[in-house]
Amino acid sequence: DDDEDLERLVGGAEGALEELRRGANLRDTVIRCYHEMCETMGQQRGVRRVRAMTAREFEMHLASVGFRDEHIKRLTRLFEEVRYGGDQASHHETEREAKACLEAIVSTYARSAS
């Protein structure tokens, strides 16, 4: 059911956002939230992420089946940054972007799930 999938996505984003506000580890929170998003989007669209698929390939695969969403792109970029970026970016800048992305997911999909 699409509404249940959206509620799961919103719930995961809300939980991750709350964790970040409480000072949780940015890297762990973004990675977990990304994986939950992949699972939810896969269930919603009937698309599974193949183990060998990169984050960018999965994003392109979702787009190829009609799921083109700026929030998915933002979360994918954040995932790549925290997973592979090391210390290249400012922690505070990345945290601000993560919070903004999660807030956008919540506000966008909470309306859709209602």
VMD Tcl script that builds the backbone (N, CA, C; Angstrom):
set m [mol new atoms 342]
animate dup $m
set s [atomselect $m all]
$s set {name element resname resid chain x y z} {
  {N N ASP 1 A 0.845 -1.187 0.000}
  {CA C ASP 1 A 0.000 0.000 0.000}
  {C C ASP 1 A 0.888 1.247 0.000}
  {N N ASP 2 A 0.659 2.146 -0.957}
  {CA C ASP 2 A 1.470 3.345 -1.106}
  {C C ASP 2 A 1.438 4.233 0.126}
  {N N ASP 3 A 0.260 4.381 0.763}
  {CA C ASP 3 A 0.158 5.221 1.956}
  {C C ASP 3 A 1.025 4.676 3.092}
  {N N GLU 4 A 1.022 3.362 3.263}
  {CA C GLU 4 A 1.852 2.760 4.312}
  {C C GLU 4 A 3.332 2.961 4.014}
  {N N ASP 5 A 3.722 2.829 2.732}
  {CA C ASP 5 A 5.112 3.042 2.353}
  {C C ASP 5 A 5.526 4.480 2.614}
  {N N LEU 6 A 4.655 5.423 2.264}
  {CA C LEU 6 A 4.964 6.835 2.512}
  {C C LEU 6 A 5.055 7.116 4.003}
  {N N GLU 7 A 4.158 6.518 4.777}
  {CA C GLU 7 A 4.203 6.700 6.234}
  {C C GLU 7 A 5.511 6.154 6.794}
  {N N ARG 8 A 5.978 5.027 6.259}
  {CA C ARG 8 A 7.261 4.455 6.692}
  {C C ARG 8 A 8.417 5.381 6.346}
  {N N LEU 9 A 8.372 5.933 5.140}
  {CA C LEU 9 A 9.409 6.866 4.713}
  {C C LEU 9 A 9.424 8.097 5.611}
  {N N VAL 10 A 8.257 8.663 5.865}
  {CA C VAL 10 A 8.145 9.843 6.723}
  {C C VAL 10 A 8.603 9.499 8.136}
  {N N GLY 11 A 8.166 8.370 8.654}
  {CA C GLY 11 A 8.563 7.957 10.001}
  {C C GLY 11 A 10.066 7.782 10.135}
  {N N GLY 12 A 10.688 7.179 9.120}
  {CA C GLY 12 A 12.139 7.005 9.143}
  {C C GLY 12 A 12.867 8.333 9.101}
  {N N ALA 13 A 12.379 9.240 8.262}
  {CA C ALA 13 A 12.999 10.571 8.156}
  {C C ALA 13 A 12.809 11.351 9.454}
  {N N GLU 14 A 11.606 11.269 10.037}
  {CA C GLU 14 A 11.357 11.959 11.308}
  {C C GLU 14 A 12.266 11.418 12.402}
  {N N GLY 15 A 12.404 10.091 12.454}
  {CA C GLY 15 A 13.268 9.475 13.457}
  {C C GLY 15 A 14.719 9.891 13.299}
  {N N ALA 16 A 15.203 9.899 12.051}
  {CA C ALA 16 A 16.585 10.298 11.784}
  {C C ALA 16 A 16.804 11.765 12.136}
  {N N LEU 17 A 15.829 12.599 11.795}
  {CA C LEU 17 A 15.925 14.024 12.102}
  {C C LEU 17 A 15.998 14.246 13.615}
  {N N GLU 18 A 15.158 13.546 14.352}
  {CA C GLU 18 A 15.159 13.667 15.811}
  {C C GLU 18 A 16.496 13.188 16.392}
  {N N GLU 19 A 17.026 12.095 15.835}
  {CA C GLU 19 A 18.325 11.598 16.302}
  {C C GLU 19 A 19.412 12.653 16.099}
  {N N LEU 20 A 19.416 13.279 14.912}
  {CA C LEU 20 A 20.425 14.309 14.636}
  {C C LEU 20 A 20.271 15.494 15.579}
  {N N ARG 21 A 19.037 15.872 15.860}
  {CA C ARG 21 A 18.803 16.989 16.782}
  {C C ARG 21 A 19.295 16.680 18.188}
  {N N ARG 22 A 19.281 15.387 18.555}
  {CA C ARG 22 A 19.758 14.967 19.877}
  {C C ARG 22 A 21.259 14.719 19.897}
  {N N GLY 23 A 21.918 14.904 18.733}
  {CA C GLY 23 A 23.367 14.751 18.696}
  {C C GLY 23 A 23.864 13.386 18.282}
  {N N ALA 24 A 23.023 12.576 17.655}
  {CA C ALA 24 A 23.442 11.246 17.203}
  {C C ALA 24 A 24.538 11.370 16.151}
  {N N ASN 25 A 25.246 10.292 15.936}
  {CA C ASN 25 A 26.315 10.250 14.950}
  {C C ASN 25 A 25.741 10.494 13.549}
  {N N LEU 26 A 26.236 11.539 12.901}
  {CA C LEU 26 A 25.741 11.941 11.583}
  {C C LEU 26 A 25.896 10.819 10.562}
  {N N ARG 27 A 27.074 10.250 10.483}
  {CA C ARG 27 A 27.359 9.212 9.495}
  {C C ARG 27 A 26.411 8.028 9.659}
  {N N ASP 28 A 26.316 7.511 10.863}
  {CA C ASP 28 A 25.460 6.348 11.117}
  {C C ASP 28 A 23.994 6.650 10.807}
  {N N THR 29 A 23.546 7.828 11.199}
  {CA C THR 29 A 22.143 8.201 11.004}
  {C C THR 29 A 21.808 8.333 9.524}
  {N N VAL 30 A 22.671 9.011 8.770}
  {CA C VAL 30 A 22.416 9.186 7.331}
  {C C VAL 30 A 22.457 7.842 6.618}
  {N N ILE 31 A 23.420 7.006 6.940}
  {CA C ILE 31 A 23.525 5.692 6.288}
  {C C ILE 31 A 22.283 4.854 6.578}
  {N N ARG 32 A 21.852 4.820 7.829}
  {CA C ARG 32 A 20.660 4.042 8.176}
  {C C ARG 32 A 19.426 4.581 7.462}
  {N N CYS 33 A 19.280 5.905 7.466}
  {CA C CYS 33 A 18.125 6.520 6.823}
  {C C CYS 33 A 18.128 6.238 5.325}
  {N N TYR 34 A 19.292 6.296 4.695}
  {CA C TYR 34 A 19.393 5.997 3.264}
  {C C TYR 34 A 18.952 4.563 2.986}
  {N N HIS 35 A 19.434 3.618 3.781}
  {CA C HIS 35 A 19.065 2.216 3.568}
  {C C HIS 35 A 17.565 1.989 3.777}
  {N N GLU 36 A 16.992 2.660 4.772}
  {CA C GLU 36 A 15.543 2.559 4.983}
  {C C GLU 36 A 14.788 3.150 3.798}
  {N N MET 37 A 15.282 4.274 3.265}
  {CA C MET 37 A 14.649 4.892 2.099}
  {C C MET 37 A 14.707 3.947 0.906}
  {N N CYS 38 A 15.852 3.312 0.688}
  {CA C CYS 38 A 15.982 2.365 -0.434}
  {C C CYS 38 A 14.975 1.230 -0.310}
  {N N GLU 39 A 14.855 0.706 0.894}
  {CA C GLU 39 A 13.917 -0.385 1.125}
  {C C GLU 39 A 12.477 0.069 0.877}
  {N N THR 40 A 12.127 1.228 1.399}
  {CA C THR 40 A 10.777 1.755 1.234}
  {C C THR 40 A 10.471 2.066 -0.220}
  {N N MET 41 A 11.387 2.743 -0.900}
  {CA C MET 41 A 11.171 3.082 -2.307}
  {C C MET 41 A 11.115 1.821 -3.155}
  {N N GLY 42 A 11.917 0.846 -2.804}
  {CA C GLY 42 A 11.891 -0.421 -3.525}
  {C C GLY 42 A 10.557 -1.120 -3.374}
  {N N GLN 43 A 10.025 -1.118 -2.172}
  {CA C GLN 43 A 8.720 -1.737 -1.933}
  {C C GLN 43 A 7.619 -0.960 -2.631}
  {N N GLN 44 A 7.721 0.362 -2.585}
  {CA C GLN 44 A 6.685 1.205 -3.176}
  {C C GLN 44 A 6.628 1.019 -4.689}
  {N N ARG 45 A 7.793 0.906 -5.320}
  {CA C ARG 45 A 7.853 0.797 -6.777}
  {C C ARG 45 A 8.113 -0.630 -7.254}
  {N N GLY 46 A 8.233 -1.564 -6.317}
  {CA C GLY 46 A 8.516 -2.936 -6.701}
  {C C GLY 46 A 9.916 -3.089 -7.276}
  {N N VAL 47 A 10.817 -2.211 -6.852}
  {CA C VAL 47 A 12.187 -2.210 -7.364}
  {C C VAL 47 A 13.124 -2.542 -6.213}
  {N N ARG 48 A 13.951 -3.524 -6.428}
  {CA C ARG 48 A 14.907 -3.909 -5.395}
  {C C ARG 48 A 16.299 -3.430 -5.785}
  {N N ARG 49 A 17.043 -3.003 -4.800}
  {CA C ARG 49 A 18.428 -2.603 -5.051}
  {C C ARG 49 A 19.285 -3.859 -5.054}
  {N N VAL 50 A 19.889 -4.122 -6.197}
  {CA C VAL 50 A 20.794 -5.264 -6.325}
  {C C VAL 50 A 22.052 -4.951 -5.530}
  {N N ARG 51 A 22.568 -5.939 -4.848}
  {CA C ARG 51 A 23.710 -5.741 -3.949}
  {C C ARG 51 A 24.891 -5.038 -4.630}
  {N N ALA 52 A 25.158 -5.365 -5.882}
  {CA C ALA 52 A 26.301 -4.791 -6.592}
  {C C ALA 52 A 26.041 -3.372 -7.108}
  {N N MET 53 A 24.817 -2.898 -6.977}
  {CA C MET 53 A 24.436 -1.583 -7.483}
  {C C MET 53 A 24.969 -0.482 -6.574}
  {N N THR 54 A 25.553 0.544 -7.180}
  {CA C THR 54 A 25.985 1.690 -6.377}
  {C C THR 54 A 24.758 2.528 -6.013}
  {N N ALA 55 A 24.963 3.452 -5.093}
  {CA C ALA 55 A 23.863 4.339 -4.691}
  {C C ALA 55 A 23.363 5.138 -5.893}
  {N N ARG 56 A 24.279 5.639 -6.697}
  {CA C ARG 56 A 23.905 6.433 -7.867}
  {C C ARG 56 A 23.176 5.561 -8.900}
  {N N GLU 57 A 23.612 4.320 -9.072}
  {CA C GLU 57 A 22.936 3.407 -10.005}
  {C C GLU 57 A 21.514 3.110 -9.535}
  {N N PHE 58 A 21.338 2.940 -8.221}
  {CA C PHE 58 A 19.993 2.688 -7.711}
  {C C PHE 58 A 19.101 3.908 -7.914}
  {N N GLU 59 A 19.648 5.083 -7.685}
  {CA C GLU 59 A 18.899 6.319 -7.920}
  {C C GLU 59 A 18.463 6.396 -9.390}
  {N N MET 60 A 19.383 6.084 -10.307}
  {CA C MET 60 A 19.055 6.115 -11.739}
  {C C MET 60 A 18.025 5.034 -12.079}
  {N N HIS 61 A 18.135 3.897 -11.419}
  {CA C HIS 61 A 17.166 2.818 -11.643}
  {C C HIS 61 A 15.771 3.249 -11.187}
  {N N LEU 62 A 15.687 3.881 -10.023}
  {CA C LEU 62 A 14.399 4.402 -9.554}
  {C C LEU 62 A 13.843 5.416 -10.557}
  {N N ALA 63 A 14.701 6.289 -11.061}
  {CA C ALA 63 A 14.263 7.292 -12.043}
  {C C ALA 63 A 13.768 6.619 -13.321}
  {N N SER 64 A 14.412 5.536 -13.727}
  {CA C SER 64 A 14.024 4.847 -14.964}
  {C C SER 64 A 12.640 4.212 -14.871}
  {N N VAL 65 A 12.186 3.941 -13.641}
  {CA C VAL 65 A 10.842 3.377 -13.472}
  {C C VAL 65 A 9.844 4.442 -13.028}
  {N N GLY 66 A 10.262 5.714 -13.168}
  {CA C GLY 66 A 9.324 6.803 -12.930}
  {C C GLY 66 A 9.414 7.498 -11.599}
  {N N PHE 67 A 10.401 7.155 -10.791}
  {CA C PHE 67 A 10.506 7.800 -9.487}
  {C C PHE 67 A 11.654 8.790 -9.501}
  {N N ARG 68 A 11.372 9.961 -10.053}
  {CA C ARG 68 A 12.368 11.036 -10.124}
  {C C ARG 68 A 12.027 12.033 -9.025}
  {N N ASP 69 A 12.833 12.079 -8.025}
  {CA C ASP 69 A 12.520 12.914 -6.878}
  {C C ASP 69 A 13.775 13.595 -6.367}
  {N N GLU 70 A 13.708 14.898 -6.207}
  {CA C GLU 70 A 14.862 15.674 -5.749}
  {C C GLU 70 A 15.311 15.253 -4.352}
  {N N HIS 71 A 14.380 14.871 -3.488}
  {CA C HIS 71 A 14.733 14.477 -2.122}
  {C C HIS 71 A 15.533 13.176 -2.119}
  {N N ILE 72 A 15.192 12.270 -3.020}
  {CA C ILE 72 A 15.935 11.012 -3.142}
  {C C ILE 72 A 17.365 11.319 -3.599}
  {N N LYS 73 A 17.501 12.240 -4.547}
  {CA C LYS 73 A 18.838 12.643 -5.017}
  {C C LYS 73 A 19.645 13.246 -3.871}
  {N N ARG 74 A 19.018 14.124 -3.094}
  {CA C ARG 74 A 19.726 14.775 -1.979}
  {C C ARG 74 A 20.189 13.757 -0.950}
  {N N LEU 75 A 19.305 12.827 -0.596}
  {CA C LEU 75 A 19.673 11.825 0.397}
  {C C LEU 75 A 20.766 10.902 -0.149}
  {N N THR 76 A 20.701 10.592 -1.435}
  {CA C THR 76 A 21.742 9.769 -2.057}
  {C C THR 76 A 23.085 10.481 -1.998}
  {N N ARG 77 A 23.123 11.781 -2.309}
  {CA C ARG 77 A 24.376 12.541 -2.260}
  {C C ARG 77 A 24.917 12.611 -0.826}
  {N N LEU 78 A 24.026 12.797 0.134}
  {CA C LEU 78 A 24.454 12.813 1.534}
  {C C LEU 78 A 25.041 11.464 1.935}
  {N N PHE 79 A 24.365 10.398 1.528}
  {CA C PHE 79 A 24.855 9.049 1.823}
  {C C PHE 79 A 26.264 8.876 1.247}
  {N N GLU 80 A 26.439 9.249 -0.012}
  {CA C GLU 80 A 27.748 9.113 -0.654}
  {C C GLU 80 A 28.800 9.941 0.087}
  {N N GLU 81 A 28.428 11.137 0.493}
  {CA C GLU 81 A 29.365 12.014 1.187}
  {C C GLU 81 A 29.812 11.436 2.522}
  {N N VAL 82 A 28.855 10.966 3.335}
  {CA C VAL 82 A 29.243 10.449 4.650}
  {C C VAL 82 A 29.879 9.069 4.546}
  {N N ARG 83 A 29.471 8.296 3.560}
  {CA C ARG 83 A 29.995 6.937 3.418}
  {C C ARG 83 A 31.388 6.921 2.801}
  {N N TYR 84 A 31.594 7.766 1.788}
  {CA C TYR 84 A 32.838 7.707 1.023}
  {C C TYR 84 A 33.674 8.979 1.075}
  {N N GLY 85 A 33.106 10.069 1.585}
  {CA C GLY 85 A 33.767 11.361 1.492}
  {C C GLY 85 A 34.833 11.646 2.522}
  {N N GLY 86 A 34.898 10.898 3.571}
  {CA C GLY 86 A 35.894 11.166 4.602}
  {C C GLY 86 A 35.702 12.541 5.205}
  {N N ASP 87 A 36.763 13.296 5.316}
  {CA C ASP 87 A 36.710 14.621 5.928}
  {C C ASP 87 A 36.684 15.737 4.898}
  {N N GLN 88 A 36.262 15.449 3.684}
  {CA C GLN 88 A 36.299 16.437 2.615}
  {C C GLN 88 A 35.362 17.606 2.862}
  {N N ALA 89 A 34.246 17.363 3.474}
  {CA C ALA 89 A 33.258 18.425 3.684}
  {C C ALA 89 A 33.153 18.757 5.168}
  {N N SER 90 A 32.673 19.933 5.423}
  {CA C SER 90 A 32.454 20.373 6.788}
  {C C SER 90 A 31.373 19.517 7.441}
  {N N HIS 91 A 31.665 19.033 8.631}
  {CA C HIS 91 A 30.684 18.236 9.369}
  {C C HIS 91 A 29.410 19.046 9.610}
  {N N HIS 92 A 29.570 20.312 9.979}
  {CA C HIS 92 A 28.406 21.149 10.272}
  {C C HIS 92 A 27.587 21.409 9.010}
  {N N GLU 93 A 28.267 21.618 7.902}
  {CA C GLU 93 A 27.566 21.833 6.636}
  {C C GLU 93 A 26.788 20.575 6.228}
  {N N THR 94 A 27.421 19.435 6.376}
  {CA C THR 94 A 26.773 18.170 6.040}
  {C C THR 94 A 25.589 17.915 6.960}
  {N N GLU 95 A 25.750 18.218 8.239}
  {CA C GLU 95 A 24.653 18.033 9.186}
  {C C GLU 95 A 23.487 18.955 8.849}
  {N N ARG 96 A 23.774 20.203 8.506}
  {CA C ARG 96 A 22.704 21.136 8.103}
  {C C ARG 96 A 21.971 20.613 6.868}
  {N N GLU 97 A 22.729 20.122 5.891}
  {CA C GLU 97 A 22.120 19.588 4.670}
  {C C GLU 97 A 21.272 18.352 4.989}
  {N N ALA 98 A 21.772 17.493 5.865}
  {CA C ALA 98 A 21.020 16.292 6.244}
  {C C ALA 98 A 19.696 16.676 6.901}
  {N N LYS 99 A 19.738 17.622 7.825}
  {CA C LYS 99 A 18.514 18.059 8.497}
  {C C LYS 99 A 17.538 18.687 7.503}
  {N N ALA 100 A 18.053 19.528 6.596}
  {CA C ALA 100 A 17.185 20.163 5.595}
  {C C ALA 100 A 16.553 19.117 4.681}
  {N N CYS 101 A 17.337 18.133 4.280}
  {CA C CYS 101 A 16.830 17.068 3.411}
  {C C CYS 101 A 15.743 16.266 4.117}
  {N N LEU 102 A 16.003 15.879 5.349}
  {CA C LEU 102 A 15.023 15.093 6.112}
  {C C LEU 102 A 13.752 15.897 6.369}
  {N N GLU 103 A 13.903 17.179 6.680}
  {CA C GLU 103 A 12.729 18.036 6.886}
  {C C GLU 103 A 11.908 18.120 5.593}
  {N N ALA 104 A 12.580 18.230 4.450}
  {CA C ALA 104 A 11.877 18.291 3.166}
  {C C ALA 104 A 11.149 16.984 2.877}
  {N N ILE 105 A 11.768 15.861 3.173}
  {CA C ILE 105 A 11.123 14.562 2.979}
  {C C ILE 105 A 9.868 14.478 3.839}
  {N N VAL 106 A 10.000 14.856 5.103}
  {CA C VAL 106 A 8.857 14.804 6.027}
  {C C VAL 106 A 7.730 15.701 5.510}
  {N N SER 107 A 8.041 16.954 5.176}
  {CA C SER 107 A 6.974 17.865 4.775}
  {C C SER 107 A 6.349 17.445 3.444}
  {N N THR 108 A 7.134 16.967 2.510}
  {CA C THR 108 A 6.609 16.567 1.208}
  {C C THR 108 A 5.752 15.309 1.295}
  {N N TYR 109 A 6.295 14.274 1.933}
  {CA C TYR 109 A 5.597 12.991 1.942}
  {C C TYR 109 A 4.532 12.883 3.015}
  {N N ALA 110 A 4.626 13.661 4.076}
  {CA C ALA 110 A 3.573 13.640 5.097}
  {C C ALA 110 A 2.269 14.140 4.475}
  {N N ARG 111 A 2.370 15.141 3.613}
  {CA C ARG 111 A 1.171 15.646 2.917}
  {C C ARG 111 A 0.607 14.582 1.990}
  {N N SER 112 A 1.487 13.875 1.298}
  {CA C SER 112 A 1.039 12.845 0.347}
  {C C SER 112 A 0.385 11.660 1.045}
  {N N ALA 113 A 0.882 11.339 2.243}
  {CA C ALA 113 A 0.360 10.178 2.965}
  {C C ALA 113 A -0.961 10.477 3.647}
  {N N SER 114 A -1.287 11.758 3.802}
  {CA C SER 114 A -2.519 12.139 4.504}
  {C C SER 114 A -3.737 11.918 3.662}
}
mol reanalyze $m
mol bondsrecalc $m
mol representation Tube
mol addrep $m
